[in-house]
Amino acid sequence: MSKLSFRRVLLGSISLCLLFAPLSYAQELKDWPHIESAIKPDAAMEAKIAKIVSQMTLRQKIGQMTQAEIKAVTPEDIRKNYIGSVLNGGGSWPYMMKHATLKDWVAMSDGFYDASMKTDMKTKIPLLWGTDAVHGHGNVIGATLFPHNIGLGAAHDPELIGEIGAATAKAVRATGINWVFAPTLAVVEDQRWGRTYEGFSSDPLEVKDYASAYVTGMQGDFSKAGNVVATAKHYIGDGGTENGKDQGVNMSPESDLMNIHGQGYYGALGAGVQTVMASYSSWTDGATGKDYGKMHGDEYLLTDVLKGKMGFDGFVISDWNAVGQLPGCLNYHCPQAINAGIDMMMVPLEWDKFIDATVADVENGAIPMSRIDDAVTRILRVKMRAKIFGARPSSNPYAGKVSAIQARDLARRAVSESLVLLKNDNSVLPLKKGAKILVVGKSADSLGNQTGGWSVTWQGTDNANTDFPNADSILAGIKAEAGNVTYSADAAGVDVSAYDAVIAVVGETPYAETAGDVSNLTHTARYPEDLKVLQAVAGKGRPVITVLESGRTVYANDLINLSDAFVAAWLPGTEGKGVTDVLFGAKDFTGTLSFDWPSAGCPGAAPQFALGYGLSYAKPGVVGALPVSAPVECK
C-alpha cells in the first residue's frame, strides 16, 4: 500500500474537508451510509444462535451481557452467574501482580474459560476477555510497546498499521486473551484533549484508512491463530468536544458528525470490526440545538444510526461505569442505556448488582425482552465468528510464548517512520557516528516518559526502567551510536564546549484520559525544567538537537529557538533506537505532521507548522527564529 497523500482538513469546515478528499468523497454525505462489512452473515450460524437464545433463562441472558473486572470476579462467580465477559483495566494484572508472567496470564484465562464451561446452561458459552492493548500489549511486562497513535499517524503508512495490529493481536493471544479495546478512531480537533495521542490524525480520511488497516491486521476474518476481536472506539465524536474536554460535549452539527467524526467507523465497519465501544462524551446538534445527552443513552446514534443505517451487526460495549453518568442511572443500573442500544455492560466492580437490577427491569417491563434477546444474539454472533467456542485459551499456538509478545524490529521501524523533523538549521543532523555527545533532559533515560500512558499502568506512572525489559531508552540508542557519551539530566556544571554536539531529550510526562486535559498548549508553562535545561546548553558554540516526546502538538517556540535541530518524537514506545537510527543518518526522516503544530498556546491562530509539514535530509529547510509570546489564559 502506498503512503497517503495529505488531505488538509480545516476543522469544523466540511466544505474544505471535501475539497481535499479523493474523488470518491467528492460529494458531501447527506445521510449516514450503509457500510458493507467484510464479515458476512451466515444463515446456519444465525439459526444456531436463535436456538441457543431460546433455551436460555433470563438470568443467563443478563449474565452474557455482563462484563466484570478480573480483580472483582472469580471463576466460581463466572460459573454461577453465566458471566459473558471479563476485562483487565489499565494497571490490572492477574492476582494484582504487576510482574505477572505469561504463565500467570494464561492460567487465569484458562480458569475463567473452564468456569464458563461448567455452568448449568444447555449450551456452554465461552467468555470474552477484553484488554486495552492500545499500543502493544501495554499491561504485560516485557511486551513490545509501539508508538502511540499520534506517532503512527505521522508515518502515513497504513500497511505499517496493519502489521502493528497483527503483532498486537499475537501478543494478546500469548496471554490467553481474545478481545482488544482498540483502535481509537477519534478525529481530534483540539489538542488540549488528554486523549490526543490516542488519535491518528486530524484528517478524517486518514483515520478511515488507518481504521480499516488496523482492524484487518488485528482481527481479519478470524482465520489466523493470532486474530482477536477488535473494537472501534469511542463512538462517536469524542475528539470534537468543546475546548478539548475529556468526556465533554461535542457541538457539531450532524453533518460534521457524519462526514468528519464518522469516517473512522466507516473504515472499521467495512473491515468487519465486531465490537463498538460507546463514548463518555455527549452530543448536542450544533445546527438544531437538540441535546441528545450522553452517548451511552443516545438511542438515535447507537441504534438508529449505527445498527440501523450503517448496518452494524456486532455488539456495543459500554465504557467503565459510564452508564452511571446518565441522569437517573447508577453504575450498575441503567435500563435507559440498554434500551438505547448498549448490548454488553462494563460494570467492573458491581456486576452482581447489575445482574439483579437488570433481571428486575425486564420482569417489571422497564426493558423489553426483545431488546435483551437482540443483545444476547449479537454477543453470541461475535463469539461464534471469533471461533472461541471449544477453544481453551492455552490451546492457542501463541499462548505463553515470550516470542509472541515481542516485535522489536517492527516497533523500531515504526518509531523511525513516525519522527517529524521540524527544524534542522545549518544541517546539524545527521550526527556522525563516534561523535562525542552530551545528552541532557529528563526523558533521555526514562522509559516511562518514552512510553507514556497505557503502559504497564493506566496512567503510565509509578513505573521504573526495570518495568520495561526488552526495551531501549533513547540514551541507550545514543550510546550504541556515539560511543563517547555523557549524560546529565539537568546539564548542571557541564562544560558544553568539550563535546561535539548536545542532544536534549525533553517532553511531557505520562498521563491518560482526563488527567491529560490541559487548558493551554504552552509546553514550558507545564514543564519549565525543559526550558531551563536548554538554556543551560544553548549558545555555547555547540549544536543543540532537541528531541521532544509528547502526546500532542505543543506550543514550543522558545524551545525551538534554543535548538539548532528540533524533532517531534511523540511517544515512541520501547524502541528508542528507532530515534537514533534517524538522528545518526542510518535512515532519513519520512514522517510529517498529522496535526497542525500550534503557533500559540491557545487554539485559533494560524499554525506554526501546518498538517503535512516535515523536513528531511533529502529536503532540507531553514526555520530561523520564531516569535515567542507569553502564556495567556485561553477563552
Secondary structure, DSSP 8 states (H G I E B T S, - for coil): ----------TT-HHHHHHTS-GGG-S--SS------SS---HHHHHHHHHHHHT--HHHHHHHTEEEEGGG--HHHHHHHT--EEEE-TT--GGG-TT--HHHHHHHHHHHHHHHTTSS-SS----EEEE--TTSSTTSTT------HHHHHHHT-HHHHHHHHHHHHHHHHTTT--EE---B----S-TTSTTGGG---S-HHHHHHHHHHHHHHHTTTS-STT--B-EEEEETTGGGBGGG-TT-EE---HHHIIIIITHHHHHHHHTT--EEEE-S-EEE-TTT--EEEEGGG-HIIIIIIIIIIS---SEEE--TTGGGGSTT-BTTB-HHHHHHT--BEE-SS-HHHHHHHHHHHHHTTSS-HHHHHHHHHHHHHHHHHTT-TT--GGGSTTTT-GGGG--HHHHHHHHHHH-EEEEEGGG--S--TT-EEEEESTTTT-HHHHH-SSSSSSSS-S--GGG--S-B-HHHHHHHHHSEEEEESS-TT--GGGSSEEEEEEE-----GGGG--S--BHHHH-HHHHHHHHHHTTSSS-EEEEEE-SS--B-HHHHHT-SEEEE----TTBTHHHHHHHTTSS------SS-B-SSSSTTS--SB-TT--B-SSS----------------
